[in-house]
Amino acid sequence: MKMFIPALRLSVVLMLVCGLLYPLVTTGVAQLLFPSQANGSLMVQDAKVIGSSLLAQEVKSPGLFQPRASKANYDPTASAGSNRAVASPEYIAEMNQKLATLRQENPALPHQIPADLVTGSGSGLDPDLSPEAAEAQIPRISQATGLSKQKLAQLIQDHTQGRQLGIFGEPRVNVMELNLALTTAQKK
């Protein structure tokens, strides 16, 4: 019983520091220094929140760039990838089906199809594509929107982000940001 009161005091102090004070300070600092990121990197169009630049969203319009496939059906509460082995018959059948659908929707695809057009990311919510995967969609989008292939290629180039710190990762294009630029270009 002698140790109960000091243990209780320590527990209360640690709960206040770790459960209240620390979260309030880190939230305040994040809101002060990085307000957009602290609020989820939300994207706004016409004064309306349309999504986050950190999460892929399903795109059905033939006039927009398509993101990577999602096993989670683009639901951020159900983040999931495929656990199938690359050599499994189910995986091969799924990839053949995705390739057939992709070729049907994009008849002008090059012979070498960028892998990220048919494979999903580990989370199923990757918002980025390789520049090559975005470029492979140019003929379909050009036909659907009437924008020139050169204009679409320029949009991709303008929205391509390089490697992080110049050495990590691969160049990438955020699909949502690219589609926003595309819809703006169509209005001009």
Secondary structure, 3 states (H helix, E strand, C coil): CCCHHHHHHHHHHHHHHHHHHHHHHHHHHHHHHCHHHHCCCEEEECCEEEEECCCCCCCCCCCCCCCCECCCCCCHHHCCCCCCCCCCHHHHHHHHHHHHHHHHHCCCCCCCCCHHHCCECCCCCCCEECHHHHHCCHHHHHHHHCCCHHHHHHHHHHCEECCECCCECCCEEEHHHHHHHHHHHHHC
